[in-house]
Amino acid sequence: MLKRLLFVVLSAAILVAFESFAVITPAAEPEAVVVEPATDVVETEQIVDEQLAEMAELPCVISRFDNLMRKVGEEEGQDWRLMSAIAYSESRFIEDLVSKQGAAGIMQIRPVVARHFNVPVEDIDDTETNIRLAGMLLSELDTMLRMPASTPKEDRLSIILASYNAGIGHVLDARRLARHEGANPNSWEAVSHYLKLKADPAYYELDIVQSGKFTGSGQTLGYVSEVMRKYNHYCTLAS
């Protein structure tokens, strides 16, 4: 009897001890997974942010067209301040200005210029196209004039502007006359002098003159002077 009692007590003790140690450990909660952004994605976002910052509009100091002038000038290889000076002289920045000769827009582009560059004539009413055509024309005039790299900037720009205003034919005639008489054909002083002489039959009837009589020298010289004065002023206002 005593042995049976001891057996029962011992069995109960063993059972209690087993239950105290055999506690089932609850399953651990899964750790939060942190997904790091891919390096190339971060770099792309940084590049986009930088581009947006660069595209932010700069303050306008010459006209409300400054940023458009900068954009087109850079794309066409022209100084946007010179193009702004041309726009001031041509139209006072009036977009819908049309001359009696059909020149239109702030750069006063004629239909013949649009056709020359294979641009629909109606597109010259678009301001960006108008400015772009002016930039393209300035670049072509510079190429056609073939002035040496040593030509002083003031002379180069003045001769190009005279071609823009009077037509390159009359300017080429003036340069031929200058060369014919021993003057410097790359000097604006000499070219302007012979532009004035092209109203004289003693000059415009010479065989080397190909574009005939020219009576608009006063207007052209005034135009060049005004644009260069404005350009030099704009250069002090903006870079």
Secondary structure, DSSP 8 states (H G I E B T S, - for coil): -HHHHHHHHHHHHHHHHHHHH-----------------HHHHHHHHHHHHHHHHHS----SS-TTHHHHHHHHHHHT--HHHHHHHHHHHHTT-TT-B-TT--BTTTTB-HHHHHHTT--GGGGGSHHHHHHHHHHHHHHHHHHHT--TTS-HHHHHHHHHHHHHH-HHHHHHHHHHHHHTT--TT-HHHHHHHHHHTTSHHHHTSTT--S-----HHHHHHHHHHHHHHHHHHHHH--
